[in-house]
């Protein structure tokens, strides 16, 4: 599955947040490159790619080896929420139901 998110955080901040977030979900970092990370574990394999878009925004792309909405995909969405909170700590995320 492919998921993506746009943020105002710098690519380095995004990767630092990923390095702290995904080990808590039971994933270990198996590969590190300048603008990407690969995490793997019982939940599956995640490849995270970070790139600048238009000079002011950072695009975060997440590719998982899962189909449908797996537990790994839900953790990626939680990671996006963590990025949102890091970019704007004053914002309160509430349930939409």
N, C-alpha and C positions, 0 to 999 in steps of 0.2 A: 504494500500500500504506500502511496505517496501523500505526504502531508506537508504543508508549507505555512509560514508565518512571516509577517513583516514587522519589524521593530525599529525603534530609534536607537537601541543599544549598539555599541560598536561590536564588530565581529569577535574581538578578543573577550569582551564581556560575555557574549553569548556562549563562547566555548568554555570559559571559566565556569559559568553557571551549569553547563552541561556536564562538565567534569565533576561537579559537586552533586548534581541531581541524579544522574542515572545509576551510580553505584548504590544509592539508597533503594533503587527499584530492583536490585539483584543483578545488575548488568556490570560487566567488567570491560574496561577499555582495552580493545584488542589491537587497534591501530590508530596512530596519530599522524596527521599531516598538518600543514600550515593552516588550512581553512576547512578541515574536515576531521571528523572523528568516527570511529566504528566501535560500537559497543555490542557485546554478545552475552548471552546467558540462557537460562532456562526458558525465558519468554520468547527468545528468538534473536535475530540479528538486526541491528539498527545502524544505518549509515546517515550521518548528519553532515550536511554541507552548508557552509555559511558564505555569503557573497554580498558585496555592496550593490545597491540598486539605485541608480540615479544620484549617487553622491551623498545623500542624506539618510537613506533607509538601508537597513540590513535585511536581506532575505534569508530565512532559515528553511532549508529543505530537509525533510526526514523521509528516508526510504526504509521500510521494514520488509522482512521476508514473510510476513503474515498476510492472510486474505481476510477480507471483512474487517470488522472492528474487534481486534483481539485485545488482550490485556496490555500488550506492548504498545498498541496504537493509543490506548487510553492513557498510558503513561507519557507518551509523546504529547498528547493534548494537555496533560497536567504540567509538563515542562513549558509549553507555550504560555500557560497561565502564570507560571513562575517568571517567565520573561516579561510578561505584561506588568506584573507587580514590581519587578525590578526597574522597569522603565518609568512607572508612575506609582510610587508607593501610596499615594493618597487615594487612589481609585479602589473602591470596594466592589468586588465581583459578587453578584447575587444570583441566585437561581432564577431562571426564567419561567418557572411554572407556578 
